[in-house]
Every structure is written in structure tokens, then in C-alpha cells.
Amino acid sequence: MLSTREERFLVDIEKLQHSIETGHIKVAAKVMERIGRLKEKYKGFQKLYDIQLILSDD
């Protein structure tokens, strides 16, 4: 069972993913900045989840 904080973390990750897919965030540095902010906000969950940025050639 997920805690409320963990659910919020997952929702924020999904929002980031949606922003990337829709093209609102295109620069890799900005994506890494957002990931860093999420890791800072939800410090306990960065140990449980592995968040990676995979760049494509497109």
C-alpha cells in the first residue's frame, strides 16, 4: 500500500513525463533540473526508485 507522499511523488513523475512527451520541456538540462527538484522534495523515495533520462536521436 502506497503512502500519500509516495503517491504524490509518482504523480509528479507522471506530470514530468507528460511534459516531456508533449514537448513542453525539450532541453535535457531542464529535465535533469526537474528530476533534481523532485529528488530533493521527496528525499526518501530516491532510494526506492531509479529515475533515468534516456536521450533519443530525434
ABEGO torsion letter per residue (X at the ends): XBBAAAAAAAAAAAAAAAAAAAGABABAAAAAAAAAAAAAABAAAAAABBBBBBBBAX
